[in-house]
Amino acid sequence: MIDLRLIREARERIGDIVKMTPMMSSETIAKDIGNDLFFKCEHLQKTGAFKIRGASNKVIYEAQKNTQHVIAASSGNHGQAVAYIANQLGITSTIVVPENAAACKKNAIQAYNGNLEFCGTTSEERIERAKKISEENNAVFIPPYDDPFIMAGQGTAGLEILDQLDGIDEVYIPIGGGGLISGIATAIKESNPRIRVIGVEPAIANDTYLSFKEGKRINIGANDTIADGLRTSIPGELTFPVVQRYVDDIVLVEEQEIMNSFTYILTRMKQLIEPSGAVSAAGAMKRKPEGKRIVALISGGNVDTEIIPQLLK
């Protein structure tokens, strides 16, 4: 279990790598939902997603122990982040990606001198393969979400949200493996328990939603949500207890609602994001928030240009 102290330590550790991303708002969207909706713009973060926070926290820690080779399993954004920070530190990186990984994410990993390995379509397959490679090469495995350093690093976005905006009622966070929401929920709830933390998940990738309702981790198998960064099949072993403890509710959004959110943010705010990044806004617009001041975190902006016409339909 992580706590506020670990998140503050992470902020100090990654301060020279990660930048504070801006908070944006849209009067049009606010009028449509009847609330003040602010967007935490992690798509403008280094490597185009929040993942650099956790990856930097973990890889820097390992580098201080003279680690020379790191391995990651990723649908793309975590892999980019690990490859980026490893390259910055002069460390070799190998990234295990799904066979259907987005081209823009594969290209970015290679641009940061990351070595690509392809494996299956589920996060479990990738993680198993990555762990095997790390054992064979005396390398260190950098988990995508189920690790205290990763979770604490992601939680630094929560500290920024609290620093940037007063009077927050609810915060909407997308859920994949749970690293982001567990970190942010810890940062927020241990700073101001009054603020509600709402998770948002694709309806066809609803492993955390089902697990949250049943009170135990449930594996739903492979899925093909358009939000490719959220294609997990089971919540993390470490992240799920934090979700149970600190998350107030979880909202499911349909594929069309994700695409509508993508289009809305592109046309109204002129921000190009990835489908996974549109999920939290889709949840906020669907749920009709109880509070007046709402934050939705845009998790990433690494979208394949080839699928943009499909998203705009």
Secondary structure as the mmCIF struct_conf table of DSSP 4:
data_model
#
loop_
_struct_conf.conf_type_id
_struct_conf.id
_struct_conf.beg_label_comp_id
_struct_conf.beg_label_asym_id
_struct_conf.beg_label_seq_id
_struct_conf.end_label_comp_id
_struct_conf.end_label_asym_id
_struct_conf.end_label_seq_id
HELX_RH_AL_P HELX_RH_AL_P1 LEU A 4 ILE A 14
TURN_TY1_P TURN_TY1_P1 GLY A 15 ILE A 17
HELX_LH_PP_P HELX_LH_PP_P1 MET A 20 PRO A 22
STRN STRN1 MET A 23 SER A 25
HELX_RH_AL_P HELX_RH_AL_P2 GLU A 27 ILE A 33
TURN_TY1_P TURN_TY1_P2 GLY A 34 GLY A 34
BEND BEND1 ASN A 35 ASN A 35
STRN STRN2 ASP A 36 CYS A 41
HELX_RH_3T_P HELX_RH_3T_P1 GLU A 42 LEU A 44
BEND BEND2 GLN A 45 GLN A 45
HELX_RH_3T_P HELX_RH_3T_P2 LYS A 46 GLY A 48
STRN STRN3 ALA A 49 ALA A 49
TURN_TY1_P TURN_TY1_P3 PHE A 50 PHE A 50
HELX_RH_AL_P HELX_RH_AL_P3 LYS A 51 ALA A 63
TURN_TY1_P TURN_TY1_P4 GLN A 64 ASN A 66
STRN STRN4 HIS A 69 ALA A 73
BEND BEND3 SER A 75 GLY A 76
HELX_RH_AL_P HELX_RH_AL_P4 ASN A 77 LEU A 89
TURN_TY1_P TURN_TY1_P5 GLY A 90 GLY A 90
STRN STRN5 THR A 92 VAL A 97
TURN_TY1_P TURN_TY1_P6 GLU A 99 ASN A 100
HELX_RH_AL_P HELX_RH_AL_P5 ALA A 103 ALA A 111
TURN_TY1_P TURN_TY1_P7 TYR A 112 ASN A 113
HELX_LH_PP_P HELX_LH_PP_P2 GLY A 114 GLY A 114
STRN STRN6 ASN A 115 PHE A 118
BEND BEND4 THR A 121 THR A 122
HELX_RH_AL_P HELX_RH_AL_P6 SER A 123 GLU A 136
TURN_TY1_P TURN_TY1_P8 ASN A 137 ASN A 138
STRN STRN7 VAL A 140 ILE A 142
BEND BEND5 PRO A 144 ASP A 147
HELX_RH_AL_P HELX_RH_AL_P7 PRO A 148 GLN A 164
BEND BEND6 ASP A 166 GLY A 167
STRN STRN8 GLU A 170 PRO A 174
BEND BEND7 GLY A 176 GLY A 178
HELX_RH_AL_P HELX_RH_AL_P8 GLY A 179 LYS A 189
TURN_TY1_P TURN_TY1_P9 GLU A 190 SER A 191
TURN_TY1_P TURN_TY1_P10 PRO A 193 ARG A 194
BEND BEND8 ILE A 195 ILE A 195
STRN STRN9 ARG A 196 PRO A 202
HELX_RH_3T_P HELX_RH_3T_P3 ALA A 203 ALA A 205
HELX_RH_AL_P HELX_RH_AL_P9 ASP A 207 GLU A 214
TURN_TY1_P TURN_TY1_P11 GLY A 215 GLY A 215
BEND BEND9 LYS A 216 LYS A 216
BEND BEND10 ILE A 226 ILE A 226
HELX_RH_3T_P HELX_RH_3T_P4 ASP A 228 LEU A 230
BEND BEND11 SER A 233 ILE A 234
TURN_TY1_P TURN_TY1_P12 GLU A 237 LEU A 238
HELX_RH_AL_P HELX_RH_AL_P10 THR A 239 TYR A 246
STRN STRN10 ASP A 249 VAL A 253
HELX_RH_AL_P HELX_RH_AL_P11 GLU A 255 MET A 269
HELX_RH_AL_P HELX_RH_AL_P12 PRO A 275 ARG A 287
BEND BEND12 GLU A 290 LYS A 292
STRN STRN11 ARG A 293 ILE A 298
STRN STRN12 GLY A 300 GLY A 300
HELX_RH_3T_P HELX_RH_3T_P5 THR A 305 ILE A 307
HELX_RH_AL_P HELX_RH_AL_P13 ILE A 308 LEU A 311
TURN_TY1_P TURN_TY1_P13 LEU A 312 LEU A 312
#
